Amino acid sequence: MTGVSSRAPYIPAPLSVVHAALRAAWVTPCDIVYDLGSGDGRVVVIAARDYCVRKAVGVEIDPVLVEVARAYARIYGVADRVEIIEGDFMEISLEDATLVYIYLYKSINEVLRPKLEAELQPGARVVTVDFPVPGWVPIYVKRLRDEADILRSVHVYIIGISDRHWSTRYAEITSTRELEAWLACSRKCGQRH
Ligand SMILES: C[S@@+](CC[C@H](N)C(=O)[O-])C[C@H]1O[C@@H](n2cnc3c(N)ncnc32)[C@H](O)[C@@H]1O
């Protein structure tokens, strides 16, 4: 269990913001999506139901919200592709994630950053709601007004490009082959829609 610095309260993202975040990050049926701090499971259920992702994993520390999210996954018929892990996201491996959604505080994004850099593959995307990842350069920022007319923002990052160890990570990739493979995969999946 991590300390207070990686805890954030439960504040569900408006549905318009969830859709905007997933679309801004070019979600495709090839994706394995993680929501770190998944609350009532709305993000993973929407990712599975509306964007047909391969797998959607929510990680949530509150056991009541874990049960709510599992119930939503069953009700919306996506329990076969939605997994809700009860626990601290700092202790969960992210190695198979291709898209990570985060709606937490900026200070928590900062604590998470080294974990994301260490565990995500080059080409994986990270999308944050309202709060950027300090030290990273977004490749896309979308601003929108939610259902309550409140101004919200979505920041999209690509591992290997946005993170601050850009030159080292680029050397690891050796070419843009992984990124090209990912783009080809998205194009192929996009055609199936
Ligand atoms: C702002 S809410 C976001 C909920 C959902 N992702 C959404 O966008 O609607 C943050 C959630 O993260 C959970 N959380 C906070 N710290 C956590 C941690 N270290 N590990 C797992 N879940 C955590 C909280 O219980 C809460 O449900």
Ligand as a Chemical Component Dictionary entry (heavy atoms), coordinates in Angstrom:
data_LIG
# 
_chem_comp.id                   LIG 
_chem_comp.type                 NON-POLYMER 
_chem_comp.pdbx_formal_charge   0 
_chem_comp.three_letter_code    LIG 
# 
loop_
_chem_comp_atom.comp_id 
_chem_comp_atom.atom_id 
_chem_comp_atom.alt_atom_id 
_chem_comp_atom.type_symbol 
_chem_comp_atom.charge 
_chem_comp_atom.model_Cartn_x 
_chem_comp_atom.model_Cartn_y 
_chem_comp_atom.model_Cartn_z 
_chem_comp_atom.pdbx_ordinal 
LIG C1  C1  C 0  -11.378 11.267 -9.331  1  
LIG S1  S1  S 1  -11.957 9.590  -9.112  2  
LIG C2  C2  C 0  -11.985 9.042  -10.827 3  
LIG C3  C3  C 0  -13.000 7.928  -11.068 4  
LIG C4  C4  C 0  -13.056 7.445  -12.534 5  
LIG N1  N1  N 0  -11.741 7.081  -13.013 6  
LIG C5  C5  C 0  -13.657 8.495  -13.426 7  
LIG O1  O1  O 0  -12.913 9.099  -14.219 8  
LIG O2  O2  O -1 -14.886 8.732  -13.316 9  
LIG C6  C6  C 0  -10.470 8.802  -8.435  10 
LIG C7  C7  C 0  -10.690 7.366  -7.994  11 
LIG O3  O3  O 0  -9.417  6.821  -7.683  12 
LIG C8  C8  C 0  -9.531  5.977  -6.545  13 
LIG N2  N2  N 0  -8.175  5.901  -5.964  14 
LIG C9  C9  C 0  -7.491  6.904  -5.356  15 
LIG N3  N3  N 0  -6.246  6.528  -5.019  16 
LIG C10 C10 C 0  -6.134  5.220  -5.442  17 
LIG C11 C11 C 0  -5.072  4.272  -5.394  18 
LIG N4  N4  N 0  -3.864  4.579  -4.857  19 
LIG N5  N5  N 0  -5.278  3.045  -5.932  20 
LIG C12 C12 C 0  -6.483  2.729  -6.492  21 
LIG N6  N6  N 0  -7.546  3.595  -6.551  22 
LIG C13 C13 C 0  -7.360  4.826  -6.039  23 
LIG C14 C14 C 0  -10.564 6.669  -5.671  24 
LIG O4  O4  O 0  -11.146 5.767  -4.753  25 
LIG C15 C15 C 0  -11.535 7.188  -6.744  26 
LIG O5  O5  O 0  -12.537 6.249  -7.002  27 
# 
loop_
_chem_comp_bond.comp_id 
_chem_comp_bond.atom_id_1 
_chem_comp_bond.atom_id_2 
_chem_comp_bond.value_order 
_chem_comp_bond.pdbx_ordinal 
LIG C1  S1  SING 1  
LIG S1  C2  SING 2  
LIG S1  C6  SING 3  
LIG C2  C3  SING 4  
LIG C3  C4  SING 5  
LIG C4  N1  SING 6  
LIG C4  C5  SING 7  
LIG C5  O1  DOUB 8  
LIG C5  O2  SING 9  
LIG C6  C7  SING 10 
LIG C7  O3  SING 11 
LIG C7  C15 SING 12 
LIG O3  C8  SING 13 
LIG C8  N2  SING 14 
LIG C8  C14 SING 15 
LIG N2  C9  SING 16 
LIG N2  C13 SING 17 
LIG C9  N3  DOUB 18 
LIG N3  C10 SING 19 
LIG C10 C11 SING 20 
LIG C10 C13 DOUB 21 
LIG C11 N4  SING 22 
LIG C11 N5  DOUB 23 
LIG N5  C12 SING 24 
LIG C12 N6  DOUB 25 
LIG N6  C13 SING 26 
LIG C14 O4  SING 27 
LIG C14 C15 SING 28 
LIG C15 O5  SING 29 
# 
